[in-house]
Amino acid sequence: MTTAQFDCQHCMASLLGKYVLKDDNPYCVTCYDRIFSNYCEECKEPIKSDSKDLCYKGHHWHEGCFNRAKCNQSLAEKPFAAKDECQLCSEYYSNECSSKCFHCKKTIMPGSRKMEFKGNYWHETCFVCKHCQQPIGTKPLISIESGNYCVPCFEMEFAHYCSFCKKVITSGGIMFCGQPWHKECFLCRGCRKELCEEEFMSRDDYPFCLDCYNHLYAKKCATCTKPITGFRDAKFICFQDRQWHSECFNCEKCSVSLVGKGFLTHNKEIFCHKCGSGKRFT
């Protein structure tokens, strides 16, 4: 080697003693420290070539300055976590900053898998079905006041089964004669029209739309021959084997209403006392 090869790249001083290489170029210690040293985030002094330089996210510390923000213990060669630009040892971070499991109330350690549901956190092994105690993980679940359930357990424990199709009613549904029905299964017994948003009548524990019920079962008014349904508390009059709408129960001659009044009959006709007097009744 020639003497030139051992001159400081910056000040050209001879490097027969101690020197530092940077990008394959030699520098005396004084020049290297002045030009290339990083400054410590804690003490603001240069980290010289004879000191250990600890680097985290582009920041540098002396080994003795890289301490936990809360207890001032050294973090050199120890696991740590960062929060709000502060370095915290794992113990402090776990106790003070980590989430607590909603079930067991213990710390969810940094790096371990946690489950989040409705703003709360669980250990993966604590987030289990209330009934079968198996981990739910990311599978579908149903949550009620008593706890969280996997879908099979919820259906087995709580779900209603449609009286018509015998399948589980997962939401909505209606009750008829003490039995649950899917809305789409609650159909008119006659024409099979959906009744969940319709007015209907019941016969022998079966639902019927108004049209089918009137056609199949309703009595006919002796005057207008239209069905008498009794729907919505409609009033009607019965006499012997005949029925009338209350608004149709009138004198055959003068048309006065006979509701709540005495009347006379002749053949199949009805009369008020005035119009019926003088007639021969059997």
C-alpha positions as CSV (number, residue, x, y, z in Angstrom):
1,M,0.0,0.0,0.0
2,T,1.1,3.5,-0.6
3,T,1.0,6.3,2.0
4,A,-1.8,8.0,0.1
5,Q,-4.2,5.2,0.7
6,F,-4.0,5.9,4.5
7,D,-4.7,9.6,4.4
8,C,-8.0,10.9,5.8
9,Q,-10.4,11.4,2.9
10,H,-11.5,14.8,4.4
11,C,-8.5,16.4,6.1
12,M,-5.8,14.4,4.4
13,A,-4.1,13.6,7.7
14,S,-2.1,10.4,7.9
15,L,-4.1,7.4,9.1
16,L,-1.3,5.3,10.4
17,G,-3.3,5.0,13.6
18,K,-7.0,4.4,14.2
19,Y,-9.4,5.3,11.3
20,V,-13.0,4.6,10.1
21,L,-14.1,3.4,6.6
22,K,-17.1,5.0,5.0
23,D,-18.2,3.9,1.5
24,D,-14.7,2.3,1.2
25,N,-13.1,5.7,2.0
26,P,-10.9,6.1,5.1
27,Y,-11.6,8.9,7.6
28,C,-9.8,9.9,10.8
29,V,-12.0,9.5,13.8
30,T,-12.3,13.3,14.4
31,C,-13.6,13.9,10.8
32,Y,-15.9,10.9,10.8
33,D,-17.6,11.9,14.0
34,R,-18.0,15.5,12.9
35,I,-19.3,14.7,9.4
36,F,-21.3,11.4,9.8
37,S,-22.4,11.0,13.4
38,N,-26.1,10.9,14.1
39,Y,-27.5,13.0,17.0
40,C,-29.2,11.3,19.9
41,E,-32.9,12.0,20.3
42,E,-32.6,12.1,24.1
43,C,-29.4,14.0,24.9
44,K,-29.0,15.8,21.5
45,E,-25.2,14.9,21.5
46,P,-23.5,13.2,18.5
47,I,-23.3,9.4,18.6
48,K,-19.6,9.0,18.0
49,S,-17.9,6.1,16.3
50,D,-16.9,4.5,19.6
51,S,-20.5,4.4,20.8
52,K,-23.4,2.1,19.9
53,D,-26.0,3.7,17.7
54,L,-29.6,2.5,18.3
55,C,-32.0,3.3,15.5
56,Y,-35.8,3.2,15.5
57,K,-38.0,4.7,12.7
58,G,-35.3,7.0,11.5
59,H,-34.4,8.3,15.0
60,H,-31.1,7.5,16.8
61,W,-30.1,7.1,20.4
62,H,-27.0,6.4,22.5
63,E,-27.4,2.9,24.0
64,G,-27.6,4.5,27.5
65,C,-30.2,7.1,26.3
66,F,-32.6,4.6,24.8
67,N,-34.8,4.2,27.9
68,R,-38.5,3.5,28.5
69,A,-40.4,6.8,28.7
70,K,-42.2,6.0,31.9
71,C,-39.7,4.2,34.1
72,N,-36.3,5.3,32.6
73,Q,-35.2,1.7,32.3
74,S,-32.9,0.8,29.3
75,L,-34.7,-0.7,26.3
76,A,-31.4,-1.8,24.6
77,E,-31.7,-5.3,23.3
78,K,-35.2,-5.7,24.9
79,P,-38.6,-5.9,23.3
80,F,-40.6,-2.7,23.3
81,A,-43.6,-0.9,21.8
82,A,-44.2,2.7,20.7
83,K,-47.2,4.8,21.6
84,D,-47.6,8.5,20.8
85,E,-43.9,8.7,19.8
86,C,-42.8,7.3,23.2
87,Q,-41.0,4.0,23.6
88,L,-42.5,1.7,26.2
89,C,-41.2,-1.7,27.5
90,S,-43.5,-4.6,26.8
91,E,-44.6,-5.0,30.4
92,Y,-45.7,-1.4,30.8
93,Y,-47.4,-1.4,27.3
94,S,-49.3,-4.6,28.1
95,N,-50.5,-3.3,31.5
96,E,-51.3,0.2,30.6
97,C,-52.0,0.4,26.9
98,S,-53.1,-3.0,25.6
99,S,-56.8,-3.9,25.3
100,K,-58.4,-6.0,28.1
101,C,-60.4,-9.1,27.2
102,F,-64.1,-8.5,27.7
103,H,-64.5,-12.1,28.9
104,C,-61.5,-12.8,31.2
105,K,-60.6,-9.2,31.9
106,K,-56.9,-10.1,31.3
107,T,-54.5,-8.1,29.0
108,I,-54.5,-9.0,25.3
109,M,-50.7,-9.1,24.7
110,P,-49.2,-7.1,21.8
111,G,-48.8,-9.3,18.8
112,S,-51.5,-11.8,19.9
113,R,-54.7,-12.2,17.9
114,K,-57.7,-10.4,19.3
115,M,-61.4,-10.4,18.2
116,E,-63.4,-7.1,18.1
117,F,-67.2,-7.1,18.3
118,K,-69.5,-4.2,19.3
119,G,-66.6,-2.1,20.5
120,N,-65.2,-4.7,22.8
121,Y,-62.2,-7.0,22.5
122,W,-61.6,-10.7,23.3
123,H,-58.8,-13.1,23.2
124,E,-59.4,-15.4,20.2
125,T,-59.8,-18.3,22.6
126,C,-62.3,-16.4,24.8
127,F,-64.6,-15.3,22.0
128,V,-66.7,-18.5,22.0
129,C,-70.3,-19.6,21.5
130,K,-72.3,-19.3,24.7
131,H,-73.8,-22.8,24.2
132,C,-71.1,-25.0,22.6
133,Q,-68.1,-23.0,23.9
134,Q,-66.3,-23.4,20.6
135,P,-64.4,-20.4,19.3
136,I,-66.5,-18.3,16.9
137,G,-63.6,-16.6,15.1
138,T,-64.8,-14.9,11.9
139,K,-67.8,-17.3,11.5
140,P,-71.4,-15.8,11.4
141,L,-72.8,-15.2,14.8
142,I,-76.1,-14.1,16.5
143,S,-75.8,-11.9,19.5
144,I,-78.6,-11.6,22.1
145,E,-78.8,-10.3,25.6
146,S,-77.6,-13.6,27.2
147,G,-74.5,-13.8,24.9
148,N,-73.0,-14.6,21.5
149,Y,-74.0,-17.8,19.7
150,C,-72.9,-19.6,16.6
151,V,-75.7,-19.9,14.1
152,P,-76.3,-23.7,14.5
153,C,-76.5,-23.3,18.3
154,F,-78.8,-20.3,18.1
155,E,-81.2,-22.1,15.8
156,M,-81.2,-25.2,18.0
157,E,-81.8,-23.2,21.2
158,F,-83.9,-20.2,20.3
159,A,-85.1,-20.1,16.7
160,H,-88.7,-20.7,15.7
161,Y,-89.6,-23.0,12.9
162,C,-92.2,-22.0,10.3
163,S,-95.5,-23.9,10.7
164,F,-95.8,-24.3,6.9
165,C,-92.3,-25.1,5.6
166,K,-90.7,-26.2,8.9
167,K,-87.6,-24.2,8.2
168,V,-85.9,-21.8,10.7
169,I,-87.3,-18.2,10.9
170,T,-84.1,-16.1,11.1
171,S,-85.8,-12.7,11.2
172,G,-89.3,-11.2,11.1
173,G,-92.1,-13.7,10.7
174,I,-95.7,-13.6,12.1
175,M,-97.7,-15.5,14.7
176,F,-101.1,-17.0,13.8
177,C,-103.1,-19.3,16.0
178,G,-100.1,-19.6,18.3
179,Q,-97.8,-20.8,15.5
180,P,-94.9,-18.9,13.8
181,W,-94.8,-18.4,10.0
182,H,-92.4,-16.9,7.5
183,K,-94.1,-13.9,6.0
184,E,-93.7,-15.5,2.6
185,C,-95.3,-18.7,3.8
186,F,-98.4,-17.1,5.3
187,L,-100.7,-17.6,2.4
188,C,-104.5,-17.7,1.8
189,R,-105.7,-21.3,2.1
190,G,-107.9,-20.7,-1.0
191,C,-106.0,-18.7,-3.6
192,R,-102.4,-18.9,-2.1
193,K,-102.0,-15.1,-2.0
194,E,-99.6,-13.7,0.6
195,L,-101.5,-12.3,3.6
196,C,-98.7,-10.7,5.7
197,E,-99.8,-7.2,4.6
198,E,-103.4,-8.0,3.9
199,E,-106.6,-8.2,6.0
200,F,-107.8,-11.8,6.4
201,M,-110.3,-14.1,8.1
202,S,-109.8,-17.4,9.8
203,R,-111.7,-20.7,9.4
204,D,-110.7,-24.0,11.1
205,D,-107.3,-22.4,12.0
206,Y,-106.6,-21.6,8.4
207,P,-106.2,-18.1,7.0
208,F,-108.2,-16.9,4.1
209,C,-108.2,-13.6,2.2
210,L,-111.4,-11.7,2.3
211,D,-112.4,-12.6,-1.2
212,C,-112.0,-16.4,-0.6
213,Y,-113.6,-16.3,2.8
214,N,-116.6,-14.5,1.5
215,H,-116.9,-16.8,-1.5
216,L,-116.5,-20.0,0.5
217,Y,-118.0,-19.4,3.9
218,A,-119.8,-16.0,4.4
219,K,-123.5,-15.9,4.8
220,K,-125.4,-13.8,2.2
221,C,-127.6,-10.9,3.1
222,A,-131.3,-11.7,2.4
223,T,-131.8,-8.2,0.9
224,C,-128.6,-7.4,-1.2
225,T,-127.3,-11.0,-1.4
226,K,-123.7,-9.8,-0.7
227,P,-121.5,-11.6,1.8
228,I,-121.9,-10.8,5.5
229,T,-118.4,-11.0,6.9
230,G,-118.7,-9.5,10.4
231,F,-115.3,-7.9,9.6
232,R,-114.2,-4.8,11.5
233,D,-117.1,-5.3,14.0
234,A,-119.7,-4.9,11.3
235,K,-123.2,-5.4,12.6
236,F,-125.7,-7.8,11.1
237,I,-129.2,-9.1,11.9
238,C,-130.2,-12.8,12.2
239,F,-133.8,-14.0,12.1
240,Q,-134.7,-17.7,11.7
241,D,-132.4,-18.9,8.9
242,R,-131.8,-15.5,7.3
243,Q,-129.3,-12.7,7.8
244,W,-129.1,-9.1,6.9
245,H,-126.6,-6.3,6.9
246,S,-127.8,-3.8,9.5
247,E,-128.1,-1.2,6.8
248,C,-130.2,-3.6,4.7
249,F,-132.6,-4.6,7.5
250,N,-135.4,-2.2,6.3
251,C,-139.2,-2.3,5.7
252,E,-140.0,-3.8,2.3
253,K,-142.6,-1.1,1.7
254,C,-141.3,2.2,3.2
255,S,-137.6,1.3,3.6
256,V,-137.5,2.6,7.2
257,S,-134.7,0.8,9.2
258,L,-136.0,-1.9,11.4
259,V,-132.8,-2.3,13.5
260,G,-133.8,-2.4,17.2
261,K,-137.5,-2.2,16.3
262,G,-140.4,-4.6,16.1
263,F,-141.3,-5.9,12.7
264,L,-143.7,-8.3,10.9
265,T,-142.9,-10.9,8.3
266,H,-145.0,-12.1,5.4
267,N,-143.5,-14.9,3.3
268,K,-139.9,-13.7,3.0
269,E,-140.6,-10.0,3.3
270,I,-140.3,-7.9,6.5
271,F,-142.4,-4.9,7.3
272,C,-142.6,-2.2,10.0
273,H,-145.8,-2.4,12.1
274,K,-147.4,0.5,10.2
275,C,-146.9,-1.0,6.7
276,G,-147.7,-4.5,7.8
277,S,-151.0,-3.7,9.6
278,G,-154.0,-4.9,7.7
279,K,-151.9,-7.7,6.0
280,R,-152.6,-11.2,6.8
281,F,-149.6,-12.9,8.4
282,T,-149.2,-16.6,9.0
